């Protein structure tokens, strides 16, 4: 009986270690996938912010600016 257990012990231990190692590799891979997804989310947020900033800059560029003469006139009239 002990001979049979001795013969089976090594393959069983190797199988357990192999399964544990595979679980560790799967956990590490899922952690890396999560970190990649977080980084991609940050990149998307940065890109959306850049687009919004450019749109705001475009709107500001389209605002008509008053000349110094118009500003002085408004100041004299008390409308500024």
Phi, psi and omega in degrees: 000317179294327179294319178295315178297321179295322179291325182275339186298312183299309179297325179292319178294317179297321179294319179294316179295319179296316179295318179296317178298321179294321177297317178298318178297319178295319178296317179296317179296318179293324176296316178297319178298320178297314180297322177296319179294321178296316179297320178295321177297319178296318180297319177297319180295319179296319180295317178297320179295320179295321178294317179296321179296317179295321178296319178295319178296321177296318178297320180292327180291335182272357179283126181289134179261142178279146176282167179299322180296318180293322179295315180298319179298314179297320179296317180297323182277353180076022181263357182261000000 
